[in-house]
Amino acid sequence: MEAELVKVRAEFAAWIAAEDWLHAREMTRFFLDVEQRPALARRLAVQNLSVQREPEDLRLEERTRQYHRDLMLALPSDTGPERVTPE
């Protein structure tokens, strides 16, 4: 299993370096669900929308946005004891 992950990581790193977004949807899922790197997954989801905009792509972008938002809300605020979300 670990050898497969190493191979996938290397392949995705090469695609990102080459700005090859053909598999951006798959990379987004990998970095969000397997690697748990939401910031990278978010950037890939946005990039993916420039290549394809199927309902699945839109849902994935929304998922990364929500995940990223939830992480930001969980961070301590410098201005007070709690963080308020703008409506």
Beta strands, then each sheet from edge to edge (+ up, - down):
end
